[in-house]
Amino acid sequence: MKKDGYSRPGFFGTINHYDASGKKIGESRPGFCGGMNNYDANGHKVGHSSPGFFGGMNHYDNNGHKNRIQQSRSVWRC
């Protein structure tokens, strides 16, 4: 199985993202109200993530368009 990339925690709550060869391709910094601001390797903002209303995370590009929804598993299962 091929490893496409990985992420590691940085300083002050940041998360650094790397490609398969170990080159830094971006980072995520803590944002407002539990969200994360996403930046490319040059430091340009490329999007943000915000907590969803009923859990999970909503991911947006730099123009404010929703990319995807990441749902968390509910502890209230029947």
N, C-alpha and C positions, 0 to 999 in steps of 0.2 A: 504494500500500500504506500502511495506517494504522499509525502507531507507537503501541503501547499503553503503553509505559513503558520505563524504562531503569534501569540500576544503575551507580554510580560508586564507586571506592575512596575510603575516608575515612581518618581518622587511626588509627594503631595497629592496622591490619589489619581495620578495619570495612568494610562495603560498604553504602552508602546507596542505597535504592530510591525511585524517583520515578515519578509517573504521567505521562501524555502532556502535561499542561500544566506540568510542572516542579515540582509540589507533592510534598514528601517524604511517602511513605506508609509507610516503615518502614526498618529497618536490620538487618544481620546482624553479630554480633560473634563473634570467635573463641572457641571453647569448649574443652572438655577433650579431649585425644587427637585433635586434628585436626578436630573437629566445628565447627559454627556454631550459635549461639543466635539465633533470629529474634524481632524485636520490631516492634510496630506504631508508628505515628507518635507515640503518647502514651507510649511507653516500656514498654508492657506486653508480657511474653513471650507469643508466640503459637505457638512450636514450636522444634524443633531438628533439625539434620542431623548424621548420624554416618557415618564411612567404613564401607563394606561389607566383608565378610570377604574376598572375592575381587576387590576394586576396586569402583568406583561409590560412590554415596551413598544412604543410607536417610533418608527425610524423615518426621518425626513431628510431630503436632499437640501442643498443650500438655498433653493428657491422656495422651500416650504411645502413641496409635494411629498406626500406620504409614499415611502418605498415599500415598507412591509410592516407587519404586526407580529411581534414575538409574544406568544401566549405562555403564561406560566401555568403549571399544573395546579389544579384546585385541590385543597385538602378536604373539601366537602364532596366526597364521592358517595354514591348510593350503592 
